[in-house]
Amino acid sequence: MSDKPNEKPKAGSQPGWGTLAVHGGEPRGKAFDAVTTPIVQSATYAFKDTAEIARYFEGDLDREEYGRYGNPTVRAAEAKLAALEGAEDAALFPSGMSAVTTAMFALLKSGDHVILTSDGYRRTRQFVTVILARLGVEHTLVKPDDERALLAALRPGQTRIIIGESPTNPYLRVADLALFARARDACPGANLLVDATFATPINQRPLEGGADLVLHSCTKYLGGHNDLLAGALCGRAPLVSLIKDLRGVLGGVLDPQSAFLLIRGLKTLPLRVRRQNETALNVARWLEQHARVREVFYPGLESHPDHALATRTMSGFGGVVSFRVRGDAQATSRVVDACRLATIAPSLGATETLIEQPALMSYFDKTTEEREAIGIYDDLVRLSVGLEDADDIIADLAQALT
């Protein structure tokens, strides 16, 4: 595929990434002749008469009724996301977890079965293995690169969702989307949901690889400025419509201010992702040569187990680099604390470089032995590069490591 950030995403008349990010999904003429999409800060919407109400409920009018069912600013952000992802439709939520949990509630019932990869996002895994299990939904955890285990886990007539993540957190494993699509095709009635938060639509195209739904935590790269919480699902229109209907019942709606900020962030997405791809690769290569670094995890490195797959299926390797420091938990904490440019904080994908020690930030409630059992080591560091100069980020890491 030709998905370079400075090239056209598809052959023919499809606009390039920059043009699509700025104009995709938005009408040329906007309310009040505004250049940018206005924030429509209204909870409810007026009808001129009862005949108009009848036309609306009969489906003859495409307009808003009540804030829980839709908002013009939110709809504009959804249209832009769908355009960028190459999806038929998109649905926005107040967080990524709200998006994925609403999707599963919409597509699952008691007695159904879910397959998810063992290295997926911790809270998604928790929702499936604890909350849904309590409601009678069964699950199977499989390693992301184990085709035999994935196919063996399929239960025709019962498996309804296969959940993958690409790249994963924190080891940046890249999913073989063709493998997941084959598994879905072997199980009629199943849907493939891919969490592509780390990839963004710029670096990887799960829908083109066979996914039915793509999940994004828009809080990360899509918003890109550490100033909003949002989640999105993009995919086939019937599935997204079903999820939107349940969203109106559960009430997980995004506010128009956040939608406005998301639109603003999306307009610079190709520029930011290209810069972060370049910086992260430079940082990863530098870290791999440092004497105090035990191991580096970045799909752009030849040492990464999924490098060949990533090179074949991705147009960029992302802005997150994970690495292990030579030393124990305390030594690793000293490295993190010594950073002066990188900020100690959760999350990723924004303009500022963020650093964290996953054993403390995300898995503080577990013992060292429990963390190691799921592959989280005390000496592990996750770095999300921002838009600072690569030389400055490297200099900060150099002084912290020494």
C-alpha positions in Angstrom: 0.0 0.0 0.0 1.1 3.6 -0.5 0.2 5.2 2.8 3.2 7.5 3.3 2.0 10.7 5.1 3.1 12.9 2.2 1.5 10.8 -0.5 -2.0 10.0 -1.6 -3.6 7.3 0.4 -5.1 5.7 -2.7 -4.6 5.9 -6.4 -7.0 8.0 -8.6 -8.9 11.1 -7.4 -8.5 10.4 -3.7 -7.0 13.5 -2.0 -3.6 13.3 -0.3 -3.3 12.9 3.5 -2.8 16.5 4.2 -5.8 17.6 2.1 -8.0 14.8 3.6 -7.0 15.8 7.1 -7.9 19.4 6.6 -11.1 19.1 4.5 -12.2 15.4 4.7 -15.8 15.0 6.0 -16.5 18.7 6.2 -18.8 20.7 3.9 -17.2 23.7 2.2 -20.0 26.0 3.4 -20.4 26.0 7.2 -22.9 27.6 9.6 -22.5 31.4 9.8 -19.9 31.3 7.0 -17.3 30.1 9.5 -14.1 28.7 8.1 -13.8 26.2 10.9 -16.6 24.0 12.1 -18.5 25.9 14.9 -19.1 24.6 18.3 -22.8 24.0 18.7 -23.3 24.2 22.4 -26.9 23.1 22.6 -28.5 20.2 24.6 -31.7 20.3 22.6 -33.0 21.4 19.2 -36.2 23.2 18.2 -38.8 22.2 15.6 -40.8 24.8 13.8 -44.0 22.8 14.0 -45.4 19.3 14.7 -45.3 18.5 11.0 -41.6 18.8 11.0 -41.4 16.5 14.0 -43.4 13.9 12.0 -41.0 14.3 9.0 -38.0 13.8 11.3 -39.2 10.6 12.8 -40.3 9.3 9.5 -36.8 9.7 8.3 -37.4 12.5 5.8 -35.2 15.0 7.7 -31.6 14.7 8.6 -31.2 17.0 11.6 -30.7 17.0 15.4 -33.3 16.4 18.0 -31.6 16.0 21.4 -28.0 16.1 22.5 -27.8 12.4 23.5 -28.6 11.4 20.0 -26.4 13.7 18.0 -24.7 17.1 17.8 -23.6 19.0 14.6 -20.0 19.5 15.9 -19.7 15.8 16.9 -21.1 14.7 13.6 -18.5 16.8 11.7 -15.7 15.1 13.7 -17.2 11.7 13.0 -17.4 12.4 9.3 -13.7 13.6 9.2 -12.6 10.4 11.1 -14.6 8.2 8.7 -12.9 10.0 5.7 -9.4 9.5 7.2 -10.0 5.9 8.1 -11.7 5.0 4.8 -14.8 3.9 6.8 -18.5 4.0 5.9 -19.3 5.7 9.2 -17.8 6.6 12.6 -19.1 7.0 16.1 -17.5 9.2 18.8 -17.5 8.6 22.6 -16.2 10.5 25.7 -13.3 8.0 26.0 -11.8 5.0 24.2 -13.1 2.7 26.9 -16.6 4.1 26.4 -16.2 3.3 22.7 -15.0 -0.3 23.1 -17.4 -1.2 26.0 -20.4 0.2 24.1 -19.4 -1.8 21.0 -19.2 -5.0 23.0 -22.5 -4.4 24.7 -24.1 -3.8 21.3 -22.7 -6.9 19.6 -22.7 -9.4 22.5 -25.3 -11.3 24.6 -25.0 -13.9 27.3 -23.6 -17.1 26.0 -21.5 -15.5 23.3 -17.8 -15.8 23.0 -14.9 -13.3 22.6 -11.4 -13.9 21.5 -8.8 -11.3 22.4 -5.0 -11.1 22.3 -3.2 -11.5 25.6 -1.1 -8.3 25.1 -4.1 -6.0 24.5 -4.9 -2.9 26.5 -5.2 -3.8 30.2 -8.7 -2.3 30.7 -10.2 -3.8 27.6 -8.9 -7.2 28.8 -10.3 -6.5 32.3 -13.7 -5.6 30.9 -13.9 -8.9 28.9 -12.5 -11.2 31.5 -14.2 -9.8 34.5 -17.3 -7.7 33.6 -18.5 -9.6 30.6 -17.7 -12.9 32.2 -20.0 -11.9 35.1 -22.7 -11.4 32.5 -22.3 -14.8 30.9 -20.0 -13.9 28.0 -17.1 -16.4 27.6 -13.6 -15.5 26.4 -10.3 -17.0 25.2 -7.0 -15.2 25.4 -4.5 -16.0 22.6 -1.0 -14.8 21.8 -1.1 -12.4 18.9 1.2 -14.3 16.6 -0.1 -17.8 17.4 -2.2 -18.7 14.4 -2.9 -22.3 15.6 -4.2 -21.0 18.9 -6.3 -18.4 17.3 -8.0 -20.9 14.9 -8.4 -23.4 17.7 -10.1 -20.8 19.9 -12.9 -20.2 17.3 -16.4 -21.4 18.2 -18.6 -21.2 15.1 -22.0 -19.9 16.1 -20.7 -18.6 19.4 -17.7 -16.4 18.7 -19.0 -12.9 17.9 -16.0 -10.7 18.3 -12.2 -11.1 17.7 -10.2 -8.3 19.3 -6.7 -7.4 18.2 -4.4 -4.5 18.8 -1.7 -3.1 16.5 0.8 -2.0 17.6 0.4 -3.2 21.2 1.2 -1.5 24.4 4.0 -1.5 25.6 6.0 -3.9 23.4 4.8 -2.5 20.0 3.9 -6.0 18.6 2.3 -5.6 15.2 -0.7 -7.7 14.3 -0.9 -9.8 11.2 -4.3 -8.4 10.1 -4.6 -11.0 7.3 -4.3 -13.8 9.9 -7.1 -12.2 12.0 -9.2 -11.7 8.9 -8.9 -15.3 7.9 -9.9 -16.4 11.4 -13.0 -14.1 11.3 -13.9 -15.5 7.8 -13.7 -19.0 9.2 -16.3 -18.1 11.9 -19.6 -16.8 10.3 -21.2 -14.2 12.5 -17.9 -13.0 14.0 -16.6 -9.4 13.7 -13.0 -8.3 13.8 -12.3 -5.3 16.0 -8.8 -3.8 15.9 -7.5 -1.2 18.3 -5.3 1.0 16.1 -4.7 3.8 18.6 -0.9 3.4 18.4 -0.9 3.2 14.6 -3.4 6.0 13.6 -5.0 6.0 10.2 -1.7 7.3 8.8 0.5 4.4 9.7 -1.8 1.4 9.3 -5.2 0.7 7.6 -7.0 -2.1 9.5 -10.2 -1.7 7.5 -8.3 -2.3 4.2 -6.8 -5.4 6.0 -10.2 -6.9 6.6 -11.3 -5.4 10.0 -15.0 -4.7 10.6 -14.4 -2.0 13.2 -11.4 0.1 14.1 -11.0 1.5 17.6 -9.1 4.7 18.5 -8.5 6.4 21.8 -8.7 9.9 20.3 -7.1 11.2 23.5 -3.8 10.1 22.0 -2.6 10.9 18.5 -5.8 12.0 16.9 -6.4 14.8 19.4 -2.7 15.1 19.8 -2.4 17.9 22.3 -3.1 16.3 25.7 -6.3 18.5 26.1 -9.2 16.2 25.4 -10.7 12.7 26.2 -12.5 10.9 23.4 -12.8 7.5 21.7 -14.0 6.5 18.3 -15.2 3.5 16.4 -15.0 3.5 12.6 -16.2 0.8 10.2 -19.1 -0.7 8.3 -22.3 1.4 8.5 -24.6 -1.3 9.8 -22.3 -2.0 12.8 -21.7 1.6 13.6 -25.4 2.4 13.4 -26.1 -0.4 15.9 -23.5 1.0 18.2 -24.8 4.5 17.9 -28.3 3.4 18.8 -27.0 1.9 22.0 -24.9 4.9 22.7 -28.2 6.9 22.7 -29.5 4.6 25.4 -26.3 4.3 27.6 -25.6 8.0 27.2 -21.9 7.9 26.4 -21.9 11.0 24.2 -19.0 13.3 23.4 -19.3 17.0 24.2 -19.1 19.5 21.3 -16.1 21.3 22.8 -14.0 18.1 22.7 -15.3 17.3 19.2 -14.1 20.8 18.1 -10.7 20.2 19.6 -10.6 16.8 17.9 -11.3 18.3 14.5 -8.5 20.8 15.1 -6.1 18.0 16.1 -7.0 15.9 13.1 -6.1 18.7 10.7 -2.4 18.4 11.7 -2.4 14.6 12.2 -0.3 13.7 9.1 2.3 16.3 9.9 2.6 15.2 13.5 2.7 11.5 12.8 5.4 11.9 10.2 7.6 13.9 12.6 7.0 11.4 15.5 7.8 8.5 13.2 11.1 10.0 12.3 12.0 11.1 15.8 11.1 7.8 17.4 13.2 5.8 14.9 16.2 8.0 15.6 15.7 7.7 19.4 15.2 3.9 19.2 18.4 3.5 17.2 20.3 5.6 19.7 18.9 3.7 22.7 19.8 0.4 21.1 23.5 1.4 21.2 23.6 2.7 24.8 25.5 0.6 27.3 22.9 1.2 30.0 20.0 -0.1 27.9 19.2 -3.8 28.1 16.7 -4.0 25.2 14.7 -1.7 22.9 11.2 -2.5 21.6 10.3 -0.6 18.4 9.0 -2.2 15.2 11.3 0.1 13.1 14.3 -1.8 14.4 15.6 -4.9 12.7 15.9 -6.5 16.2 12.1 -6.3 16.7 10.3 -9.6 16.2 7.7 -8.0 13.9 10.0 -5.7 11.9 9.4 -7.5 8.6 5.7 -7.5 9.1 5.7 -3.9 10.1 7.8 -2.9 7.1 5.3 -4.8 4.9 2.1 -3.5 6.4 2.8 -0.1 7.9 3.9 3.2 6.4 5.5 4.4 9.6 6.4 2.8 12.9 4.8 5.2 15.4 6.0 7.5 18.1 6.3 5.1 21.1 9.6 3.5 22.1 9.8 1.1 25.0 13.1 0.0 26.5 14.6 -1.9 29.5 17.2 -0.3 31.6 20.1 -2.3 33.0 19.3 -2.3 36.7 16.5 -2.9 39.2 13.2 -0.9 39.7 14.9 1.8 41.7 17.6 2.3 39.1 15.0 2.6 36.5 13.0 5.1 38.5 16.1 7.2 38.9 16.5 7.3 35.1 12.9 8.4 34.7 13.2 11.0 37.5 16.3 12.4 35.9 14.6 13.4 32.6 14.3 17.2 32.3 12.6 17.4 28.8 10.4 14.3 29.0 7.5 14.7 31.3 6.5 11.9 33.7 2.8 11.2 32.8 0.5 8.5 31.4 -0.9 8.6 27.9 0.9 9.1 24.6 0.8 10.6 21.1 0.7 14.3 21.9 3.0 17.2 21.2 5.0 16.8 24.5 7.4 13.9 25.0 6.0 11.7 27.9 7.9 9.0 29.9 6.6 6.5 32.4 7.7 3.3 34.2 4.7 0.9 33.5 5.4 -1.1 36.6 4.5 2.0 38.7 2.1 3.9 36.4 -0.2 1.1 35.2 0.6 -1.9 37.3 1.4 -0.5 40.8 -1.2 -2.7 42.4 0.6 -5.9 41.4 3.8 -7.5 42.8 6.9 -7.9 40.8 6.2 -11.5 40.3 2.6 -10.8 39.1 3.9 -8.2 36.7 6.6 -10.4 35.3 4.0 -13.1 34.7 2.3 -10.8 32.2 5.5 -9.5 30.8 5.8 -6.2 32.6 9.3 -5.8 34.1 10.3 -3.4 36.8 13.1 -2.1 34.5 10.8 -1.3 31.6 10.3 2.3 30.4 7.8 3.6 27.9 8.7 6.8 26.0 6.1 8.6 23.8 8.1 11.1 21.7 6.5 14.5 21.0 7.3 17.2 18.5 10.6 18.4 20.2 13.8 18.1 18.2 15.1 14.5 18.1 18.6 15.7 19.3 17.1 17.4 22.3 15.1 14.2 23.3 18.3 12.1 22.9 20.3 14.6 24.9 17.7 14.4 27.7 17.9 10.6 27.7 21.6 10.6 27.6 22.0 12.7 30.8 19.2 10.7 32.5 20.9 7.4 31.7 24.3 8.6 33.0 
